[in-house]
Amino acid sequence: MSAPITPTLLYLDNVSVSFDGFRALNALSLAVDHAEMRAIIGPNGAGKTTMMDVITGKTKPNEGTALYEGTHDLTSLDEAAIAELGIGRKFQTPTVFEMHTVEDNLLLALKNKRGPLATLFSGIAAQGRERIDVLLERVRLTAQRHRRAGELSHGQKQWLEIGMLLAQEPKLLLIDEPAAGMTDYETADTADLLRDIARSKAVIVVEHDMTFVRELGVKVTCLHEGSVLAEGSLDAVSANERVVEVYLGR
Amino acid sequence: MRTQSLFDRQTIIVLSLLAASAILVPAMNGLTSPESALHLSDHLVPLLGKYVCFALLALSVDLIWGFCGILSLGHGAFFALGGYAMGMYLMRQIGPRGAYADPVLPDFMVFLNWKELPWFWHGFDWFPFAALMVLLVPGVLAFIFGWFAFRSRVTGVYFSIITQAMTFALMLAFFRNDMGLGGNNGLTDFKEILGFSVQAKSTRIALFVLSVLALAGGYLLCRWVVGSKFGKVLVAVRDAESRTRFLGYCVEHYKLAVFALSAMLAGVAGALYVPQVGIINPSEFAPANSIEVVIWVAVGGRGTLAGAILGALLVNAGKTWFTAVLPEFWLFALGSLFVFVTLFMSRGVLGAVRDLWEHSNQKVRARRSPQPISHAAE
């Protein structure tokens, strides 16, 4: 492995992805620093989810560079390997293990050996109990500990999934529409939680809800047709004529 | 942290029933007089032993289907391969007592005018080697098959279809005489196993007891696997495969491990089945056989392990009874049973029994306490 060619945590350069001739990403370039929070906005089909797919190894780009910590080539690794490097991902619709208890969901996410032999012979009993206690507190699910994840409300599932992400101890979190389907109160809480997380970790949030993005108060990148249209503070981006044109169709 | 104890109520019930059958069946067959109402006639012992082997096969299917969501419609192939490995040992034990009295070559080879034993028949005269092959042949095939399938992320019905293709291809291959495994007729006319006559009453009882022990051991092994953290990962893969991947688990490795383990269990079931029925032939690879196993599991209750055993025993006992009374309607009955269970008992017989049990418990509790509990709780 060579010396880092970039000091940023995540470095995407000139990334393009085509599906049957449709260019989902078109020479996209983006850099995210350590412990930076970035909000990604953009109309439907702008390539937000595809970008996440490229970073997490679900989709291989046709061309371009995707580097993590300046040394790891994300285009050559699979999902599991990338997760092990410290990139966690939350899906748009909350995806938790519905038949498992809240506690077991976190247990499975805890940073630990992931191989079949390690899990077959590992004792579950004492493992990471304190860690789970702390995480449950943090995502406010202590009372739901022994309930099946499938019985939780939509908002609770979102939080459980964020808790699972934290259990992985990642350095970079990709969060897809965390406020979708939440009440105003829950949305404000979620913004608080994410700001708190971003003190020590890099967070990329994809969001449609502008109130939520405003609450986050971070640098915003607006995507359009697979590439970056504008970047800067939310006010600067919303004042950008091209952005207004794309969003309002003027 | 709450962990599932290995010896919970279900396990104790299953093991007690198996222990009871391992004692009662030999006793009712050997110790009672033929006129007694409790007497179990000789032909029933291997028949029951056959059911027990099917139950072990069903257990192996439930391990992958019920807990990891891998619907194999080709598990009959692993069962048959384990059976062939045992059959090859039994053929070598015949020695010069065959119809052609060749000291080494089985009868069918003499008939085909073969002069020497094919390479893959060597070693099968030694029981430990044959026993090892019972595990290895299905295990290695499952590993290679699974490696290609899981690595290419073949899932769902596509996986089920290629497992059907696999067992069908093996059936065609084993039908050929050139394969050196008895072709159409398979392997039969066995004489001895470990020096005991396979026809003898005592051997049949011993084989029955061994089958029950294998089933109990297989059940405990599966129970241990699904109760471990490994088992929790399997369920995670079943319910949200991509979530599991993004948590950093290499899903392929888990599927491969459990698929190979399941194939080995199926192989053991096949190996115990062959000496009790006295024959193994390519029809055991028939795609329909593998589908039937899935029906047993669905009828008993998928994802419960005990349900797989129950389903295999119930459906096979039903089959024996039905094919004697109304043979031409058996397949219709089996089909209707599957439709009925799918529509009205989605969690199988075991699930329905559990629901009834909990329902009646609630009623008893409600009768005991004059105040409805639901109010007090709210």
Interface residues (C-beta under 8 A of the other chain):
Chain A: T56 K58 D78 E79 A80 A83 E84 G88 R89 F91 T95 V96 F97 E98 M99 H100 T101 E103 D104 L107 L108 A109 R114 G115 P116 T119 L120 F121 S122 I124 A125 A126 Q127 R129 I132 H146 M164 Q168
Chain B: M1 R2 T3 V225 S228 K229 F230 K232 V233 V235 A236 D239 A240 S242 R243 T244 R245 F246 L247 G248 Y249 C250 V251 H253 Y254 A257
